[in-house]
């Protein structure tokens, strides 16, 4: 498992804390894009660099696919956030984040589901077991 440096751990904790506050204040039931925008605004107000909905190229069999996927949020060029607003997360959602962090060679990603009754049920930290520094 990759080590988490202090800055990344602080970023993860800040993201969880802000997500929990948004869920407490707004509640479940909105579409993902609303939670994404609100979370991005809150993180930016904390001086975090936030990139939204950017394409990530993927090379497969020697061919480049420029728009293979789009991440929801990328924080400080080091942490992917995938946002959901569904009743229950399934294994496919973890795999989605794992694919993103492997392709981008990032150590961790977060899966945040704002659709759960409690936000704690929808918080997941995904580890890239193939991360190379």
C-alpha positions in Angstrom: 0.0 0.0 0.0 1.4 3.4 -0.9 2.3 5.7 2.0 0.2 8.8 2.5 2.3 11.9 3.1 0.9 14.5 5.5 -0.3 16.9 2.8 -2.2 14.3 1.0 -3.7 12.9 4.3 -4.8 16.5 5.2 -6.4 16.9 1.8 -8.3 13.6 2.1 -9.5 14.6 5.6 -10.5 18.1 4.5 -12.5 16.6 1.6 -14.3 14.1 3.9 -15.0 16.9 6.4 -16.4 19.3 3.7 -18.4 16.5 2.1 -19.9 15.6 5.4 -20.9 19.2 6.1 -22.5 19.5 2.6 -24.4 16.3 3.2 -25.5 17.6 6.6 -26.6 21.0 5.3 -28.1 19.9 1.9 -29.0 16.3 2.5 -29.3 13.5 -0.1 -31.4 13.7 -3.2 -29.7 16.2 -5.5 -28.0 15.3 -8.8 -24.3 14.5 -8.8 -23.4 17.7 -10.7 -24.8 19.9 -7.9 -22.7 18.1 -5.2 -19.7 18.3 -7.5 -20.0 22.1 -8.0 -20.6 22.8 -4.3 -17.7 20.5 -3.2 -15.4 22.2 -5.7 -16.4 25.7 -4.6 -15.9 24.8 -0.9 -12.5 23.2 -1.6 -11.4 26.2 -3.7 -12.4 28.5 -0.9 -9.8 26.6 1.2 -7.1 27.4 -1.5 -7.2 23.9 -3.0 -6.5 23.7 -6.7 -9.6 22.0 -8.2 -9.9 20.7 -11.8 -13.3 19.5 -12.9 -14.5 17.2 -15.7 -11.1 17.0 -17.5 -10.5 14.3 -20.1 -7.7 11.9 -19.5 -5.9 10.2 -22.4 -5.3 6.4 -22.3 -2.8 4.5 -24.4 -4.0 1.0 -25.3 -2.2 -1.3 -27.8 -0.1 1.7 -29.0 -3.1 3.9 -29.7 -4.1 7.0 -27.8 -7.7 7.5 -26.8 -7.8 11.2 -25.8 -11.3 11.2 -24.2 -11.3 7.8 -22.6 -12.8 9.1 -19.4 -13.4 12.3 -17.5 -12.8 12.6 -13.8 -15.2 14.5 -11.6 -12.6 16.4 -9.6 -8.8 16.4 -9.3 -7.4 18.1 -6.2 -3.9 19.6 -6.2 -3.0 17.3 -9.1 -2.8 14.5 -6.6 -6.2 13.2 -5.6 -9.1 12.0 -7.8 -12.7 12.4 -6.4 -15.6 10.5 -8.0 -19.0 11.7 -6.9 -22.2 9.7 -6.8 -25.7 10.4 -5.7 -27.3 7.0 -5.6 -29.0 4.9 -2.9 -26.1 2.4 -2.6 -22.6 2.0 -3.9 -21.7 -1.2 -5.7 -18.3 -2.9 -6.5 -18.3 -1.3 -10.0 -18.0 2.1 -8.4 -14.8 1.1 -6.5 -13.5 -0.3 -9.8 -14.2 2.9 -11.6 -12.1 4.9 -9.2 -9.4 2.3 -9.1 -9.1 2.4 -12.9 -8.8 6.2 -12.8 -6.1 6.3 -10.2 -4.1 3.5 -11.9 -4.3 5.2 -15.3 -3.2 8.5 -13.8 -0.6 6.8 -11.4 -2.1 8.4 -8.3 -1.8 6.7 -4.9 -5.4 7.2 -3.7 -8.8 8.2 -4.9 -12.0 9.1 -3.1 -15.5 7.8 -3.8 -18.1 10.1 -2.3 -21.8 9.1 -2.4 -24.1 11.9 -1.4 -27.2 9.7 -1.9 -26.8 7.6 1.2 -28.8 8.3 4.3 -25.6 9.2 6.2 -22.5 10.5 4.4 -20.2 8.1 6.3 -21.9 5.2 4.5 -20.9 6.7 1.2 -17.2 7.6 1.9 -14.6 5.3 0.4 -10.8 5.7 0.1 -9.5 3.6 -2.8 -5.9 2.6 -2.8 -3.8 2.1 -6.0 -1.8 -1.1 -5.3 0.2 -0.4 -8.4 1.3 3.1 -7.6 4.9 4.0 -8.6 6.5 7.2 -7.3 
